[in-house]
Amino acid sequence: MLRNLKSLLTALALLVTPALAHAEEPTKSYPDCGREPTDAEVQAAKGAFQAGNASFNEADYARAIDYWEDAYRRDCTANPLLLNLARAYELAGRKRQAVVALETFLSREPNSGEKDQINRRVEVLKKKIAEEDAAAAATPVPGPTTTVPAGPVPPPTQAPVEHARRSPWPWVVIGAGAVVTTAGALGYLAAKSKADDLAKECKDPAHRVGCPATVQTEGTTQNNKMAANSVVTGVGAAMVVGGAIWWFLDKKRVDNANGSATLLHPLFTPAVAPEFAGLSLSGAF
C-alpha cells in the first residue's frame, strides 16, 4: 500500500513539474496615484532609483526591480520608472509583468512622445508570450515511467531579441546636401570672378559706373547667377543640418526601440521627482 502511494505521488510530480517550470510569477497591478509625494519621499525615491541603476548595470535584474518598485511606491508621479521596470522585468524573464508596466505607463502618460514605440514593444512582448505558451502546450508531458536524466539540466535557450536598425537615409541627405553646397559655392565663385573681370571694362570699376551696354547686360546676368548660387548653397547647408538632426533622432529611436543600455551609455535615466522645435532672384550690375 505504501509503495503504491509513493508511485502515485511520483507520477503526479512528473506531470505537474513542466507546467510549474514554464509558469511566470503572477502579475500585479500598480495602485492609482492619488497624491503628491513629500520631500522626504522624493529623496528616498531618488536613492532607491540610483541603487536600482547600479544593480541593473551589474545585470542583477531582480535586485534592480526591488529598488525601482520601492522608488515608484514612494513617488508614484515618477511614471518613467515604469519603463525601467518593464525592461528589467523583460530581462528577468517576466514578460507579462513587463507588459503590465508598459500599459500602465501609457495609461498614465497618454501624451507621451514615445507612445507608438511603446505600443510596438507591447505587441512584440505579447507575441513572444503567445509563442512561448504555444510551445509549452505542444511539449509532450512525460508519463509516470519516464526517467529523468542525471546531471544538471541546461538552462533554456532565450529567444533572439528583434533589434531595430538604423536608417541609411540621414547619410544620403547629408551627402546630397554636401554636394549641393559645394556646387552652389563653386557656381557663386565662378559668377563673381566673371563679374569682377567685366567690371574692369567700366570707367569706375569700383562702383561699376560708365560700363558699356554689353558689359552692363552680362554683369547683371552674372549677379543673378551669384544670387541663385547663394540660395543653392543655403539649401545644401540646410540639407546637411537636417540630415544630421535626422541621424540623431534616428539613433534615439533605435536606442529606445531596442531598450539597450550599457555601463558607458545607460538608457534608463528618468528623474523621479516632479521637478524632475518663395524666393525671388534678381540683381543689378
ABEGO torsion letter per residue (X at the ends): XAAAAAAAAAAAAAAAAAAAAABBBBBBBBBBBABBBBAAAAAAAAAAAAAAAAAAAAGBAAAAAAAAAAAAAABAABAAAAAAAAAAAAAAGBAAAAAAAAAAAAAABAABAAAAAAAAAAAAAAAAAAAAAAAAAABBBBBAABBBBBEBBBBBBBBBBBBBBBBAAAAAAAAAAAAAAAAAAAAAAAAAAAAAAAAAABABAAAGBGBBAAAAAAAAAAAAAAAAAAAAAAAAAAAAAAAAAAAAAAAAAAAAAAGBBBAABBABABBABAAXXXBBBBBBX
